[in-house]
Amino acid sequence: MPKPCLKLYIAGTTVHSQRAVQNLRKICEEIVESGCEVDIIDVLLYPDRAEEDKIIATPTLIRASPPPVRRVIGDLTDISRVIAILGLNAASEL
């Protein structure tokens, strides 16, 4: 299975944004078997990219590939649920 391509939209350096980044790194480095390609986009710096992906709240994580596109809104605290929603292959159960 190819590496999932994930986009995390955040707004600045808020507590929720920082927590989402930390949780996403944990998911990709420690849990997903194949690893992930990650793009972290700050909507304050790149509003056009947020508009392009129709982001209405942050943090928002998008699994851009493989299809179908899936989204999770929030700071990704419930890692096992994020993995399930995005359909990622976990290396081990949490």
C-alpha angles and dihedrals in degrees: 000000000000121000112273115247110224131187119197116196115201136169111230122299100317121150090254092050093049092047091050091051092049093048092047091051089051091050093049100040103037108022116028110080098216097035123234142261105232132195116185112199124190107211090206090062099033109030091156091063091049090051090048091057093039095241112181100166137027140259093038123164119202126192097211095179149061094038140281100063112233132189138203123188120203140047094303093240094146094065097177091053092048090052091050095047093048093044094234122164108245118212090211140359118263 
